[in-house]
Amino acid sequence: MFAVVLNALLTVAAGIFVAVGMYWVLNKVAELLPGNVEHRLKPYLYILPAYLAIIVYLIYPTILTVVYSFKDRFSREYVGFQNYSELFSAPGFGSTIINTFLWMLVVPVFSVIFGLLIATLADRLGPFGEKFTKTLIFLPMAISMVGASVVWSYIYTYRAEESGQAQIGMFNAILVNLGASPIAWFNEESFRLNSFMLMVIMLWAQVGFSMVLLSAAVKGVPGDTLEAARIDGATEVQIFFKVIIPQIKGTIITVLITVTIGVMKIFDIVYATTGGQFNTNVIGNEFFSQFTTNFHSGKAAAIVVMLMIAVIPIMIYQVRHFKAEEANA
């Protein structure tokens, strides 16, 4: 343990030393230039490392991934659009896309709904009640998605024993006490119930994030507008939907977009629970399977390209939204 901590401290110290040395060198280079040129180029020299990092760690891998998506499983020979056509013609890939779309539709919307509901109601509990409630709901954010999946696996547990009895989790225990039969939740494909049960895991871990941002936005609503609405005879429900919601619209959109992008990359929950079986597969897990199980770099790259194409419209909307907010500020 001591060696791990020491290694981490040395790594951080080395990183700081290298960063300080790099900017010291850049500053010395700028000082060698004539006065006017120095003042003009110095800002660009300071942001040069960031641009280089973006090129090396983002732009170059992106271009390489697009190229590999048109090559064979070993990234040697070009095969055109064969990887894309084989993916879309695969028996389960259509279901994988539908599942991913359902995740993108359900999780962000309910994350905002629950986050906003908790943020609004917790503010009415008093200082201690508010802090305690928000801390309790935010705690799952400290757990990894794999850890959250393990916790909820015990809640959903159903395992038949040779004796004819079943080892059951909390949900099935409730059903049994109510006189119903236990359900193998992860195997239940009817109406994609098992996929929705997996979404609950991410909601449990994600609502705290939405709550924190939306709570800050709700607290930022001017009290004058609320008092004016109450004087005009508006009910608390009307104030919430017609006064608070319009004024925090920007934060709601930001949370929706952020959670949506996170959902598009979801992998660990599915991998740690069902492994993509029983009609629960998603794009992220399919990528992992193609890359590590099937050892097909071409199809794995093609899936990444699909995700990038799907994210582009969302990012464009996000940028336009930020620009509109800055213009109205």
C-alpha positions as a Markdown table, in Angstrom:
| # | Residue | x | y | z |
|---|---|---|---|---|
| 1 | Met | 0.0 | 0.0 | 0.0 |
| 2 | Phe | 2.8 | 2.4 | 0.9 |
| 3 | Ala | 4.5 | 1.6 | -2.5 |
| 4 | Val | 1.3 | 2.4 | -4.3 |
| 5 | Val | 0.8 | 5.8 | -2.5 |
| 6 | Leu | 4.5 | 6.7 | -3.0 |
| 7 | Asn | 4.3 | 5.8 | -6.7 |
| 8 | Ala | 1.2 | 8.0 | -7.1 |
| 9 | Leu | 2.8 | 10.9 | -5.3 |
| 10 | Leu | 6.0 | 10.6 | -7.5 |
| 11 | Thr | 3.8 | 10.5 | -10.6 |
| 12 | Val | 2.0 | 13.7 | -9.6 |
| 13 | Ala | 5.2 | 15.4 | -8.7 |
| 14 | Ala | 6.8 | 14.4 | -12.0 |
| 15 | Gly | 3.8 | 15.7 | -13.9 |
| 16 | Ile | 3.9 | 19.0 | -12.2 |
| 17 | Phe | 7.6 | 19.3 | -12.7 |
| 18 | Val | 7.3 | 18.6 | -16.4 |
| 19 | Ala | 4.4 | 21.0 | -16.9 |
| 20 | Val | 6.2 | 23.8 | -15.1 |
| 21 | Gly | 9.4 | 23.2 | -17.0 |
| 22 | Met | 7.6 | 23.1 | -20.3 |
| 23 | Tyr | 5.9 | 26.5 | -19.7 |
| 24 | Trp | 9.2 | 27.9 | -18.4 |
| 25 | Val | 10.8 | 27.0 | -21.7 |
| 26 | Leu | 7.9 | 28.4 | -23.7 |
| 27 | Asn | 8.1 | 31.6 | -21.8 |
| 28 | Lys | 11.9 | 31.9 | -22.5 |
| 29 | Val | 11.3 | 31.3 | -26.2 |
| 30 | Ala | 8.7 | 34.0 | -26.2 |
| 31 | Glu | 11.1 | 36.4 | -24.5 |
| 32 | Leu | 13.6 | 35.9 | -27.3 |
| 33 | Leu | 11.2 | 37.4 | -29.8 |
| 34 | Pro | 10.8 | 41.1 | -30.6 |
| 35 | Gly | 8.4 | 43.1 | -28.3 |
| 36 | Asn | 5.3 | 43.2 | -30.5 |
| 37 | Val | 5.8 | 39.7 | -31.7 |
| 38 | Glu | 6.2 | 38.4 | -28.2 |
| 39 | His | 2.9 | 39.9 | -26.9 |
| 40 | Arg | 1.1 | 38.5 | -29.9 |
| 41 | Leu | 2.5 | 35.0 | -29.9 |
| 42 | Lys | 2.9 | 34.4 | -26.1 |
| 43 | Pro | -0.8 | 33.5 | -25.6 |
| 44 | Tyr | -0.6 | 31.0 | -28.5 |
| 45 | Leu | 2.6 | 29.5 | -27.1 |
| 46 | Tyr | 0.9 | 29.0 | -23.7 |
| 47 | Ile | -2.1 | 27.1 | -25.3 |
| 48 | Leu | 0.1 | 25.2 | -27.7 |
| 49 | Pro | 0.5 | 22.2 | -25.3 |
| 50 | Ala | -3.3 | 21.9 | -25.0 |
| 51 | Tyr | -3.6 | 21.9 | -28.8 |
| 52 | Leu | -0.9 | 19.3 | -29.2 |
| 53 | Ala | -2.6 | 17.1 | -26.6 |
| 54 | Ile | -5.9 | 17.4 | -28.5 |
| 55 | Ile | -4.2 | 16.5 | -31.8 |
| 56 | Val | -2.3 | 13.6 | -30.3 |
| 57 | Tyr | -5.0 | 12.1 | -28.0 |
| 58 | Leu | -8.2 | 13.1 | -29.9 |
| 59 | Ile | -7.9 | 14.1 | -33.5 |
| 60 | Tyr | -5.3 | 11.5 | -34.6 |
| 61 | Pro | -7.0 | 8.5 | -32.9 |
| 62 | Thr | -10.3 | 9.7 | -34.4 |
| 63 | Ile | -8.9 | 9.7 | -37.9 |
| 64 | Leu | -7.2 | 6.4 | -37.3 |
| 65 | Thr | -10.4 | 4.9 | -36.1 |
| 66 | Val | -12.3 | 6.0 | -39.2 |
| 67 | Val | -9.6 | 4.5 | -41.4 |
| 68 | Tyr | -9.6 | 1.2 | -39.4 |
| 69 | Ser | -13.4 | 0.9 | -39.8 |
| 70 | Phe | -12.9 | 0.3 | -43.5 |
| 71 | Lys | -10.2 | -2.4 | -43.0 |
| 72 | Asp | -10.4 | -6.1 | -42.1 |
| 73 | Arg | -10.3 | -7.6 | -38.6 |
| 74 | Phe | -6.5 | -7.2 | -38.5 |
| 75 | Ser | -6.5 | -3.6 | -39.8 |
| 76 | Arg | -4.4 | -4.7 | -42.8 |
| 77 | Glu | -6.5 | -4.6 | -46.0 |
| 78 | Tyr | -9.3 | -2.3 | -47.0 |
| 79 | Val | -12.7 | -3.9 | -47.2 |
| 80 | Gly | -14.8 | -0.8 | -47.9 |
| 81 | Phe | -18.2 | -0.8 | -46.2 |
| 82 | Gln | -18.2 | -4.5 | -45.5 |
| 83 | Asn | -17.8 | -4.0 | -41.7 |
| 84 | Tyr | -20.9 | -1.7 | -41.6 |
| 85 | Ser | -23.0 | -4.0 | -43.8 |
| 86 | Glu | -22.2 | -7.1 | -41.8 |
| 87 | Leu | -23.0 | -5.3 | -38.5 |
| 88 | Phe | -26.4 | -4.0 | -39.7 |
| 89 | Ser | -27.2 | -7.4 | -41.2 |
| 90 | Ala | -26.3 | -9.3 | -38.0 |
| 91 | Pro | -29.3 | -10.9 | -36.3 |
| 92 | Gly | -29.0 | -9.1 | -33.0 |
| 93 | Phe | -27.6 | -5.8 | -34.0 |
| 94 | Gly | -31.0 | -4.2 | -34.7 |
| 95 | Ser | -32.1 | -5.1 | -31.2 |
| 96 | Thr | -28.9 | -3.6 | -29.8 |
| 97 | Ile | -29.6 | -0.3 | -31.5 |
| 98 | Ile | -33.2 | -0.3 | -30.2 |
| 99 | Asn | -31.9 | -1.0 | -26.7 |
| 100 | Thr | -29.4 | 1.8 | -26.9 |
| 101 | Phe | -32.1 | 4.2 | -28.2 |
| 102 | Leu | -34.3 | 3.2 | -25.2 |
| 103 | Trp | -31.5 | 3.9 | -22.8 |
| 104 | Met | -31.0 | 7.3 | -24.4 |
| 105 | Leu | -34.7 | 8.1 | -24.2 |
| 106 | Val | -35.5 | 6.8 | -20.7 |
| 107 | Val | -32.4 | 7.4 | -18.5 |
| 108 | Pro | -31.8 | 11.2 | -19.3 |
| 109 | Val | -35.5 | 12.1 | -19.0 |
| 110 | Phe | -36.1 | 10.3 | -15.7 |
| 111 | Ser | -32.7 | 11.5 | -14.4 |
| 112 | Val | -33.9 | 15.1 | -14.9 |
| 113 | Ile | -37.4 | 14.4 | -13.5 |
| 114 | Phe | -36.1 | 12.7 | -10.3 |
| 115 | Gly | -33.2 | 15.1 | -9.9 |
| 116 | Leu | -35.5 | 18.1 | -10.2 |
| 117 | Leu | -38.2 | 16.6 | -7.9 |
| 118 | Ile | -35.6 | 15.8 | -5.2 |
| 119 | Ala | -33.9 | 19.1 | -5.5 |
| 120 | Thr | -37.2 | 21.0 | -5.2 |
| 121 | Leu | -38.6 | 18.9 | -2.3 |
| 122 | Ala | -35.3 | 18.7 | -0.4 |
| 123 | Asp | -35.1 | 22.5 | -0.2 |
| 124 | Arg | -38.3 | 22.4 | 1.9 |
| 125 | Leu | -36.8 | 20.1 | 4.6 |
| 126 | Gly | -34.8 | 22.7 | 6.4 |
| 127 | Pro | -31.0 | 23.0 | 6.5 |
| 128 | Phe | -30.3 | 19.7 | 8.2 |
| 129 | Gly | -32.9 | 17.7 | 6.3 |
| 130 | Glu | -31.8 | 19.1 | 3.0 |
| 131 | Lys | -28.1 | 18.3 | 3.6 |
| 132 | Phe | -28.8 | 14.8 | 4.9 |
| 133 | Thr | -31.2 | 14.0 | 2.0 |
| 134 | Lys | -29.0 | 15.3 | -0.7 |
| 135 | Thr | -25.9 | 13.6 | 0.8 |
| 136 | Leu | -27.8 | 10.3 | 0.9 |
| 137 | Ile | -28.9 | 10.5 | -2.7 |
| 138 | Phe | -25.5 | 11.7 | -3.9 |
| 139 | Leu | -23.6 | 8.8 | -2.3 |
| 140 | Pro | -24.1 | 6.4 | -5.2 |
| 141 | Met | -22.1 | 8.8 | -7.4 |
| 142 | Ala | -19.0 | 7.6 | -5.4 |
| 143 | Ile | -19.6 | 4.0 | -6.5 |
| 144 | Ser | -18.4 | 2.8 | -9.9 |
| 145 | Met | -21.0 | 1.5 | -12.3 |
| 146 | Val | -19.6 | -2.0 | -11.8 |
| 147 | Gly | -20.0 | -1.6 | -8.1 |
| 148 | Ala | -23.6 | -0.3 | -8.5 |
| 149 | Ser | -24.3 | -3.3 | -10.8 |
| 150 | Val | -23.1 | -5.7 | -8.1 |
| 151 | Val | -25.2 | -4.1 | -5.5 |
| 152 | Trp | -28.3 | -4.3 | -7.6 |
| 153 | Ser | -27.6 | -7.8 | -8.8 |
| 154 | Tyr | -28.2 | -8.9 | -5.2 |
| 155 | Ile | -31.5 | -6.9 | -5.2 |
| 156 | Tyr | -32.6 | -8.6 | -8.5 |
| 157 | Thr | -31.1 | -12.1 | -7.6 |
| 158 | Tyr | -33.0 | -15.2 | -8.7 |
| 159 | Arg | -31.2 | -18.5 | -8.8 |
| 160 | Ala | -32.9 | -21.8 | -8.9 |
| 161 | Glu | -31.4 | -24.5 | -6.7 |
| 162 | Glu | -31.4 | -28.2 | -7.3 |
| 163 | Ser | -33.7 | -28.7 | -4.4 |
| 164 | Gly | -36.4 | -26.9 | -6.3 |
| 165 | Gln | -36.2 | -23.7 | -4.2 |
| 166 | Ala | -34.8 | -20.4 | -5.4 |
| 167 | Gln | -32.3 | -18.0 | -3.9 |
| 168 | Ile | -33.9 | -14.7 | -4.2 |
| 169 | Gly | -33.1 | -11.0 | -3.7 |
| 170 | Met | -35.0 | -8.2 | -2.2 |
| 171 | Phe | -37.5 | -7.6 | -5.1 |
| 172 | Asn | -38.3 | -11.3 | -5.3 |
| 173 | Ala | -38.6 | -11.6 | -1.5 |
| 174 | Ile | -41.3 | -8.9 | -1.7 |
| 175 | Leu | -43.1 | -10.8 | -4.4 |
| 176 | Val | -43.0 | -14.0 | -2.5 |
| 177 | Asn | -44.3 | -12.4 | 0.7 |
| 178 | Leu | -47.2 | -11.0 | -1.4 |
| 179 | Gly | -47.9 | -14.5 | -2.6 |
| 180 | Ala | -46.4 | -14.2 | -6.1 |
| 181 | Ser | -43.7 | -16.2 | -7.7 |
| 182 | Pro | -40.2 | -14.9 | -7.9 |
| 183 | Ile | -39.0 | -13.5 | -11.3 |
| 184 | Ala | -35.6 | -14.0 | -13.0 |
| 185 | Trp | -35.4 | -10.2 | -13.7 |
| 186 | Phe | -32.3 | -10.4 | -15.9 |
| 187 | Asn | -33.9 | -13.1 | -18.1 |
| 188 | Glu | -37.3 | -11.4 | -18.5 |
| 189 | Glu | -37.4 | -10.2 | -22.1 |
| 190 | Ser | -41.1 | -9.4 | -22.2 |
| 191 | Phe | -41.5 | -5.7 | -23.2 |
| 192 | Arg | -37.7 | -5.5 | -22.6 |
| 193 | Leu | -38.3 | -5.5 | -18.9 |
| 194 | Asn | -34.8 | -6.7 | -18.1 |
| 195 | Ser | -33.4 | -3.7 | -20.0 |
| 196 | Phe | -35.5 | -1.3 | -18.0 |
| 197 | Met | -34.4 | -3.0 | -14.8 |
| 198 | Leu | -30.8 | -2.3 | -15.8 |
| 199 | Met | -31.7 | 1.4 | -16.5 |
| 200 | Val | -32.8 | 1.6 | -12.8 |
| 201 | Ile | -29.2 | 0.9 | -11.8 |
| 202 | Met | -27.9 | 3.9 | -13.8 |
| 203 | Leu | -30.7 | 6.1 | -12.6 |
| 204 | Trp | -29.8 | 5.2 | -9.0 |
| 205 | Ala | -26.2 | 6.2 | -9.6 |
| 206 | Gln | -26.9 | 9.2 | -11.8 |
| 207 | Val | -29.8 | 11.0 | -10.1 |
| 208 | Gly | -27.4 | 12.6 | -7.6 |
| 209 | Phe | -25.5 | 14.3 | -10.4 |
| 210 | Ser | -28.7 | 15.7 | -11.8 |
| 211 | Met | -29.9 | 16.7 | -8.4 |
| 212 | Val | -26.8 | 18.8 | -7.6 |
| 213 | Leu | -26.9 | 20.8 | -10.8 |
| 214 | Leu | -30.6 | 21.3 | -10.8 |
| 215 | Ser | -30.7 | 22.2 | -7.1 |
| 216 | Ala | -28.1 | 25.0 | -7.7 |
| 217 | Ala | -30.3 | 26.2 | -10.6 |
| 218 | Val | -33.5 | 26.2 | -8.5 |
| 219 | Lys | -31.7 | 28.1 | -5.7 |
| 220 | Gly | -30.6 | 30.7 | -8.3 |
| 221 | Val | -34.2 | 31.6 | -9.3 |
| 222 | Pro | -34.8 | 35.1 | -8.1 |
| 223 | Gly | -37.1 | 35.2 | -5.1 |
| 224 | Asp | -38.9 | 38.3 | -6.4 |
| 225 | Thr | -40.4 | 36.3 | -9.3 |
| 226 | Leu | -41.6 | 33.6 | -6.9 |
| 227 | Glu | -43.2 | 36.2 | -4.5 |
| 228 | Ala | -44.8 | 38.0 | -7.4 |
| 229 | Ala | -46.4 | 34.8 | -8.6 |
| 230 | Arg | -47.7 | 34.0 | -5.1 |
| 231 | Ile | -49.2 | 37.5 | -4.8 |
| 232 | Asp | -50.9 | 37.0 | -8.1 |
| 233 | Gly | -52.5 | 33.9 | -6.6 |
| 234 | Ala | -50.5 | 31.2 | -8.3 |
| 235 | Thr | -50.3 | 27.8 | -6.6 |
| 236 | Glu | -47.0 | 26.1 | -5.8 |
| 237 | Val | -47.6 | 23.7 | -8.7 |
| 238 | Gln | -48.2 | 26.6 | -11.1 |
| 239 | Ile | -45.1 | 28.4 | -9.8 |
| 240 | Phe | -43.0 | 25.3 | -10.3 |
| 241 | Phe | -44.0 | 24.7 | -13.9 |
| 242 | Lys | -44.6 | 28.3 | -15.1 |
| 243 | Val | -41.9 | 30.2 | -13.1 |
| 244 | Ile | -39.1 | 27.9 | -12.0 |
| 245 | Ile | -38.9 | 25.6 | -15.0 |
| 246 | Pro | -38.7 | 28.3 | -17.6 |
| 247 | Gln | -35.9 | 30.0 | -15.7 |
| 248 | Ile | -33.8 | 26.9 | -15.3 |
| 249 | Lys | -34.4 | 25.6 | -18.8 |
| 250 | Gly | -30.7 | 26.0 | -19.7 |
| 251 | Thr | -29.6 | 23.8 | -16.8 |
| 252 | Ile | -32.2 | 21.2 | -17.7 |
| 253 | Ile | -31.0 | 21.0 | -21.3 |
| 254 | Thr | -27.3 | 20.8 | -20.1 |
| 255 | Val | -28.1 | 17.9 | -17.7 |
| 256 | Leu | -30.1 | 16.1 | -20.4 |
| 257 | Ile | -27.3 | 16.4 | -23.0 |
| 258 | Thr | -24.6 | 15.4 | -20.5 |
| 259 | Val | -26.5 | 12.3 | -19.3 |
| 260 | Thr | -27.5 | 11.4 | -22.9 |
| 261 | Ile | -23.8 | 11.4 | -24.0 |
| 262 | Gly | -23.0 | 9.2 | -20.9 |
| 263 | Val | -25.8 | 6.8 | -21.7 |
| 264 | Met | -24.6 | 6.4 | -25.3 |
| 265 | Lys | -21.3 | 5.1 | -24.0 |
| 266 | Ile | -22.9 | 2.8 | -21.4 |
| 267 | Phe | -21.2 | -0.6 | -21.1 |
| 268 | Asp | -20.2 | -1.6 | -17.6 |
| 269 | Ile | -23.7 | -2.1 | -16.2 |
| 270 | Val | -24.7 | -4.4 | -19.1 |
| 271 | Tyr | -21.4 | -6.2 | -19.0 |
| 272 | Ala | -21.4 | -6.8 | -15.3 |
| 273 | Thr | -25.0 | -8.0 | -15.1 |
| 274 | Thr | -26.1 | -9.9 | -18.2 |
| 275 | Gly | -23.1 | -9.6 | -20.5 |
| 276 | Gly | -25.5 | -8.5 | -23.3 |
| 277 | Gln | -27.5 | -11.7 | -23.1 |
| 278 | Phe | -31.3 | -12.0 | -23.0 |
| 279 | Asn | -31.8 | -9.2 | -25.5 |
| 280 | Thr | -30.1 | -6.5 | -23.3 |
| 281 | Asn | -27.1 | -5.7 | -25.4 |
| 282 | Val | -26.2 | -2.1 | -26.1 |
| 283 | Ile | -23.7 | -0.4 | -28.6 |
| 284 | Gly | -21.0 | 0.0 | -26.0 |
| 285 | Asn | -21.1 | -3.7 | -25.0 |
| 286 | Glu | -21.2 | -4.7 | -28.6 |
| 287 | Phe | -18.0 | -2.8 | -29.3 |
| 288 | Phe | -16.3 | -4.5 | -26.4 |
| 289 | Ser | -17.4 | -7.9 | -27.6 |
| 290 | Gln | -16.2 | -7.2 | -31.2 |
| 291 | Phe | -12.8 | -5.9 | -30.0 |
| 292 | Thr | -12.0 | -8.4 | -27.2 |
| 293 | Thr | -14.0 | -11.5 | -27.9 |
| 294 | Asn | -14.3 | -11.6 | -31.7 |
| 295 | Phe | -11.0 | -9.8 | -32.1 |
| 296 | His | -12.4 | -7.9 | -35.0 |
| 297 | Ser | -10.8 | -4.4 | -35.0 |
| 298 | Gly | -12.7 | -3.3 | -38.2 |
| 299 | Lys | -16.2 | -3.9 | -36.8 |
| 300 | Ala | -15.2 | -2.4 | -33.4 |
| 301 | Ala | -13.9 | 0.7 | -35.2 |
| 302 | Ala | -17.1 | 0.9 | -37.2 |
| 303 | Ile | -19.2 | 0.9 | -34.1 |
| 304 | Val | -17.1 | 3.7 | -32.7 |
| 305 | Val | -17.6 | 5.7 | -35.9 |
| 306 | Met | -21.4 | 5.2 | -35.6 |
| 307 | Leu | -21.3 | 6.5 | -32.0 |
| 308 | Met | -19.3 | 9.5 | -33.1 |
| 309 | Ile | -21.8 | 10.3 | -35.9 |
| 310 | Ala | -24.7 | 10.0 | -33.4 |
| 311 | Val | -23.0 | 12.3 | -30.9 |
| 312 | Ile | -22.2 | 15.1 | -33.5 |
| 313 | Pro | -25.8 | 16.5 | -33.7 |
| 314 | Ile | -26.0 | 16.5 | -29.9 |
| 315 | Met | -22.8 | 18.4 | -29.6 |
| 316 | Ile | -23.8 | 20.9 | -32.3 |
| 317 | Tyr | -27.0 | 21.6 | -30.4 |
| 318 | Gln | -25.1 | 21.9 | -27.2 |
| 319 | Val | -22.7 | 24.5 | -28.7 |
| 320 | Arg | -25.5 | 26.5 | -30.2 |
| 321 | His | -27.4 | 26.4 | -26.9 |
| 322 | Phe | -24.4 | 27.7 | -25.0 |
| 323 | Lys | -23.9 | 30.5 | -27.5 |
| 324 | Ala | -27.6 | 31.5 | -27.2 |
| 325 | Glu | -27.3 | 31.5 | -23.4 |
| 326 | Glu | -24.2 | 33.7 | -23.6 |
| 327 | Ala | -25.9 | 36.1 | -26.0 |
| 328 | Asn | -28.9 | 36.4 | -23.6 |
| 329 | Ala | -26.8 | 36.8 | -20.5 |
